[in-house]
Amino acid sequence: MSKARPSNNLKKAPARTRLPGDPDRQEAIRRLIRVDHAGEYGAVRIYEGQLRVLKGSEKRPLIEHMAAQERRHLDAFNALVPEHRVRPTALLPLWHVAGFALGAGTALLGEKAAMACTVAVEEVIDEHYAGQVKALDADKDAGEGDATLRDTLEEFRLEEVEHKQAGLAHGAEDAPGYEVLTGLIKTGSRLAIWLSTRI
């Protein structure tokens, strides 16, 4: 498991000024937890879909390993949701179906397409977590609890990067229509993030 470097510079980052209309710090944290909970839930469902299809695949142990890490991420957000009194996204039933369908659908196209799905999703999640970490680093009102959350996000981000690298190492770019497939998945992933933050 990757270890995130401890963050001792949370207060040293350039302070971010809240603009009129920006959510207050507490609401921003709730939105962060809501969208990340939804994202990890969707990721678990993607891998469940892939595992359902790729029963005899030599890639199964790799996918099981990534799925186990995603379940651990989801468990962490499942604990944060009640702790911070977060209302989960109303779209969880949609992500339940869509995540599984994406995982199973790409697996039906073959192992390389399943790996391409992983690369596309994890690239978007890497960017997403990196942006959240940067925002927490720049929050002049951040406290010790936010530093812990920040380090959790960075730890998870590094594991998502490992998943992306594993996908590339296992033939993702050789999937038929790689550029089109990953482009569509990235667009869908970014839309899911935008919707889950707000709904």
N, C-alpha and C positions, 0 to 999 in steps of 0.2 A: 504494500500500500504506500502510495506517495505521501510524504509529509510536507505540509505547507510550512514555510519558514515563519517563525513567530513574528507577529507584527508589533514592533515597538515604535513605529513611526506614525501611528494613527493621528496624533496631534501635530506632527511636523508637516503633514501635507498641506498644500495651499488651501486656505479656507474657501468653502463654497458659499456664496451668498444666495439665500432663498429669494426668489422673485415673486411678485404678486401672482396669486393663482397656483403657486407650487403647493403641494401637500406639505403639512407640517411633518416634523421628523418622525413622530409616531405613526402617522398614516403612511409615510414613505416606507417605513420598515414593514408595516403590514402588507403593503402592495408587493414589496420584495418577497416576503415569505409566501404570499398567495401565488405569485407567478412561478416561483421556484418549486413550490409544492406541486403545482399543476405540471410543470415540466418534468420533474422526476417521476411523477405518476405516469405521464405519457411515455417516458423512456422505458419504464418497467414493462408497460404494455407492448411497446415495440419489440423488446427482446422476447417477451412471452409469445408473440406472434411468430417471430423467427424460429424459436425453439419448437413450436408446434409443428412447423413445416419441415425443419431440418433435423429430423429425428436421428438419422443415421449418418449425418455429416461429420467429417473430420474437424469441421470448424465448431462443432457443438461445445467442446470444453471451453474454447475461447469465449463463445457467446454466453455460456453459463457463468463464466468468471465476470464478464462485464455486467450481466444481469444482476449478479450478487452485489456488485458495487452500487448499482443503481437502486437496489432495494435498500441498501444501507443509507444511501442519500435520502430516499423517501422516508425511511424511519425517522431520520433526523428532523425532517420538515413536519412529519406527523406529530412530533413532540413540540415543535415550535408553534404550530397552529393554535393549540389551546393556550399555550404559555403566553402568547401575545394577543390572544382573543381575535384571531384572524378568521374572517369568513372565507372558507375555500371558494374558489371560482365556481360559479354555477354551471360551468361548462365541463365539469369532471365526467358526466355521463357521455358527452361527446368525445372527450379524449380517451375514454375507456374503449370505445368502439374504434375511433380513428387510429389510435396508437397501435392496437392489435392488427387492424387492417393494413396499416403501413408496413409493419413488421412481416406479417404473413405474405403480403403482396410482393414485397421485394424479395423475400426468400423463395417464393414460387418462381421468380425470374432467375434464381440461381444463387449460389454462395457469394459470388462476386458482387451481385446486385445488393445482397444483404449487407455486405461490407461497405458498399457505396452509400447505402442508407445511413450506416453508422457514421461514416466520414462526414456526410452532409449535416446530420443532426448535431454531432459533437462540435463541428466547426462553429455553428450558430450558438451553441451553449457556451463554448469557450469565450466567444465575444461577449455574450450576455453576462456571464459571471465576472469577466474582467471589468466590464463597465460598472457593475455593482460594487466590486471591490474598490475601484477608483473613486466612486461616489462616496463610499464610507470613509475612505482615506481623507477625502476633502471636506467632510462634514465637521465644522468647527464645534458642533454641539454633541459629537459622538462621545459615548461613555465606554466603560469597561465591557458592558454587555455587547455593544456594537463591535468592539475589537474582537471578541470571541466569535461573533457572527461572521465578521470579515475573514477571520482565519479559517472558519468552516467553509465558507464560499471558495476561498483560495485552494484549500485541500481538495474540494470536490472538482474545481476547475482543472486542477492538474490531473485528476483521474479521468476526466472527460477528454483531455488532450491525449492521454495514454490510449483511450479507446479509438480516437481518430487515427493515431499512429499505427495501432494494431490493424485497423481496417485497411489502411494504405499498404501495410506490409503483407496483407493477405489478399491482395489482388483487386482492391476496390476500383482502381483506375482502369482495369481491364474489363469491367462490366460493360455490356452493350449499352450504348447511349449514355455513357457516364456523365458527360457535361449536362445533358438535358435532364437526366434523372436527378442528379444532385442539385441542379438549379431549382427544379420544382420542389424538392424536399426542403431546401433552404428557405424558399419563399413561404412555403406552408408553415415551417417552424417559426419564422419571424412573425407571421400572422397570428399563430397560436399564442406566442408570447404577448403580443399587443392586446389580443382579446382577453387573455387570462389575467392580465394586469388590471383590466377595467371592469370585467363582468363577473 
